[in-house]
């Protein structure tokens, strides 16, 4: 393998590693989200469902009956 190809391979490896580390770092920065991540799993025989979503956060507010009168 010639020197030029080795340099390109090393450069691409460094870029890939940098992107991987960046994505992990950015994910950990935004751990305190306004809408926290949540997961729901369902299994029945061979069927497996997993739903990832951002659930609403009430921010210490009264929701039921306070924002909109209940009944």
C-alpha positions as CSV (number, residue, x, y, z in Angstrom):
1,X,0.0,0.0,0.0
2,X,1.5,3.3,-1.0
3,X,2.1,6.2,1.4
4,X,-0.6,8.5,0.0
5,X,-3.3,5.8,0.5
6,X,-2.2,5.2,4.1
7,X,-2.4,8.9,4.8
8,X,-5.9,9.1,3.4
9,X,-7.0,6.1,5.4
10,X,-5.5,7.5,8.6
11,X,-7.2,10.9,8.0
12,X,-10.6,9.2,7.3
13,X,-10.2,7.2,10.5
14,X,-9.4,10.3,12.6
15,X,-12.5,12.1,11.1
16,X,-14.7,9.1,11.8
17,X,-13.5,8.9,15.4
18,X,-14.0,12.7,15.8
19,X,-17.6,12.5,14.5
20,X,-18.3,9.6,16.9
21,X,-16.9,11.4,19.9
22,X,-18.7,14.6,18.9
23,X,-22.1,12.8,18.7
24,X,-21.6,11.2,22.1
25,X,-20.5,14.5,23.6
26,X,-23.4,16.5,22.2
27,X,-25.9,13.8,23.4
28,X,-24.6,14.1,26.9
29,X,-24.7,18.0,26.9
30,X,-28.4,18.0,26.3
31,X,-29.2,15.5,29.0
32,X,-31.5,18.0,30.8
33,X,-34.1,18.4,28.1
34,X,-37.3,20.3,28.2
35,X,-39.0,17.1,27.0
36,X,-37.2,14.1,28.4
37,X,-36.6,11.0,26.3
38,X,-38.7,8.0,27.1
39,X,-39.1,4.5,25.7
40,X,-42.1,2.1,25.6
41,X,-41.7,-1.6,24.8
42,X,-44.3,-4.2,23.9
43,X,-43.6,-7.9,23.3
44,X,-46.2,-10.5,22.3
45,X,-44.9,-13.9,21.1
46,X,-42.5,-13.0,18.2
47,X,-43.7,-9.4,17.9
48,X,-41.5,-6.8,19.5
49,X,-42.3,-3.1,19.4
50,X,-40.1,-0.3,20.8
51,X,-41.2,3.3,20.6
52,X,-38.8,6.2,21.4
53,X,-40.4,9.6,22.0
54,X,-39.9,12.8,24.0
55,X,-42.5,13.0,26.7
56,X,-44.0,16.3,27.8
57,X,-42.6,17.9,30.9
58,X,-45.0,19.8,33.1
59,X,-42.4,22.1,34.7
60,X,-44.0,22.1,38.2
61,X,-47.3,23.4,36.8
62,X,-50.8,22.1,37.7
63,X,-52.1,20.5,34.6
64,X,-55.3,18.6,35.3
65,X,-58.0,21.1,36.2
66,X,-55.8,24.2,36.3
67,X,-55.0,25.0,32.7
68,X,-58.5,24.0,31.5
69,X,-61.3,23.5,34.0
70,X,-62.1,19.8,34.5
71,X,-65.7,19.0,33.7
